[in-house]
Amino acid sequence: MDPLSFRRVLWAKFLAYGLGFLILLSIPFQFWYLFSGETLSGWDTPGHIVLAKEFAKLVPSGSVTGWSEVWFGGFPIFYFYPPFYYLIVYCIHILFSVSVESAFSISIFFTIILLFFAIYSFSKQFLWSLYPNYIRILFGFSAVLFYFNYAGDGLQGTSLVGIVEGTVISSFAHSLVFLALVSLDKYRKIHQSSQLVIFVGITSIIFYSHLLSSIFYSLILLLYFVEYRSFVRQNIKRFCLAAFVIFFLILPVVYNYIRFSEYTSGVFYGHSYPPLLSILGKDVYDSAMKASTNGENLTLAYIIELFSSGRWLSLVAVIIFVFNFRNFYTSIRSKFITTVLMIFLWFSLDSSFGYIFPNIKIHNYRAFDCFFIAFSILFPYSLRYITGKGKLPLFPFIYFALIIQFFLFLSFNPSKYQDYVSPLWQNARTKEELALYQSLTKRLKLLPKNALIQPEIIKSKAMFGTPHFWLPLLYNAGVRNNLGLTVESSYYSTLVFNWQEFGFGHTFRWGTDVDWRDQLLSLGIGKVDSGYYLDFLFRSGVTHMIGFSPEYKNYLNVHAKRLEIVAVEHPFVIVKILSNPNLKWIKPIGLIHSELLNSNSEYGYRDFLKTSNFLQMHVANLGYHTKFLRITKTQLNDIESIRPFLSSVILVTKENGLGEVSWIQGLNKKNISASLVRESDLPLVTDSISTQNISVLLNQASQVTYIHQVGTESQSYFRERRSSSGELMLDDTAREFFISEGKNKRQEKPDVLMPSFGGKLYLLGMVISFLLLLGGLVFTKTPYFSFSKTKW
């Protein structure tokens, strides 16, 4: 190399390493508040902190699954939402002797660093491995900052604005996805077996971290194996062994999902913010919209803001990608990541997959995050294309682009962009709001110990808007929350969603594709709200409601006879729910499906809830109040033991078969009041034989005097819970109904047991997965254990 070229390279290295050092140094300065030890602002964030606290209670017992009283009136915890991330929070909490809140904040900083490293490592491995280190830094850091500077809708869960809103766990899982691909590709290139060990460990941890990211990861792996299918065929035995080890390690996750997923609401959101506006920056569009309200031309204001803000670089990225798409797809290096980009762009625009496979919810907005990471990785690659073959000097061009992104990164505040005055929860509140929060906490602490509260939830980023605001408030006040986290939602929230249509439709709804509202409304009496929603809450064991909106207060006025005001802390009003004096109480009614008689098939959890809630509308319209209980095969074989607790039995059928009619007649001969109801008649307001049968049955049941007694505190039904002193049956509100063994001991407090063995296996699987990853990393750095030439 001649002296002039040497000096140029030396200066290029100095400038590249210097800029890279400044970028790394800026990260802790940008996120200083994560080390303040204070609670963070955010949509999901406060709820995740409560989850971390609950996890910290479980780990000392050697289990990571259990029961929590803080949401949905008592609900299983970590059966449905993999808790590996909370294990990291717990370890930080223990190792550094900091509060759980502080540990969670530190874990967010760790996730940001990990995400930075993952994007850089993937870019280096797949696109820039042949370039000198200083060029790799420019390319890799450019990809990272392009992703970090995203200014779209935060609730899409993308980049730093998503992390601010609380989607840190999915970001953590996405970083692991790209690191796993790096290990897999290293194994493909250098055949170092320790890389395959790392791949197995990271893959297992992904499944223990975030289920939706696991689904995305499985699809990306499929694309990788198709792209490099000859390599897979050559190493099929090793991959089969790796797949077996992974499956064995993640078996607790798979088992819990298959066995218990019916108890969750199946949250499904089909909406995502327009991708192009998200890439170019929603902040630019918001500024242009604000200017247009002042009389300026929207398009002109948008163009001016796009260039003045520096986000014109995003427009350049889109244009280059569009005109070089063929080159990206045909290039050996970029074909795989381009395929990933297109697949997840499709998923972000089309929700068909989620409808075809209803148990696998592909959230459009989360798919967009995977797309945008891929797009960010390809951004510097696109700059390389327009500088190729001597068109433009590469180093100055990419260096200039990185400087622009660095200034954008320094000036962009994700918290303020998401309308939070401060990233710290307390600093984001006024003195008046904080005083109100404290007063409200004191009021709630005065409620009975086992009070179950139904909070009014408004979809707003105001202090009292998010559902995750209420969870820590009620948690700290020591009262039970009837709702909970959208991240691990009970199917009960689906029932609430449908019953709120009666006078309470202004509130925030959990996303769900289960919608019976029109059918329930059609069964109502005229257009009058007869308190159906309050009846449902009362059956659920809810004791109090709290809210503050004008709609809420109007609802209180409409139902003043059913609601007793117990506390007022302006603008909040806490009320106690009273029973409906217009409804006559009768004993619970047992519900059996004909499939149980014909094919020994148990009445499905969700099918039972749908049928029983339609039946409740008919019962309420006829002037009665009762509970419907699902009768299982075991209980049917010993029906005499539960007979004293039932007023009657209803057999739900599809066809009114002769065998079903004779079975009903057999029960009647045993003096068990029973009737046949056709499933298709329930959602209809008709004078059918089924509705006539219900009326006759209720009339017979009402002849027996029944005094309703307040039983044990309401708990969600979960098949893993067992009572040594009786039966726990499923009722029509997804709660458990306790029947004691002694026939004269109604509603004795049950002695409930929850098996802990599964939770211990869950913890063991997480620990082994982490140790496997750690071992792979150690072996990679130790030549003796590299196994690069070892035959399996």
Summary of the structure (lengths in Angstrom):
residues: 792
radius of gyration: 29.7
end to end distance: 45.5
largest distance: 107.5
contacts: 2619
relative contact order: 0.11
helix: 59%
strand: 9%
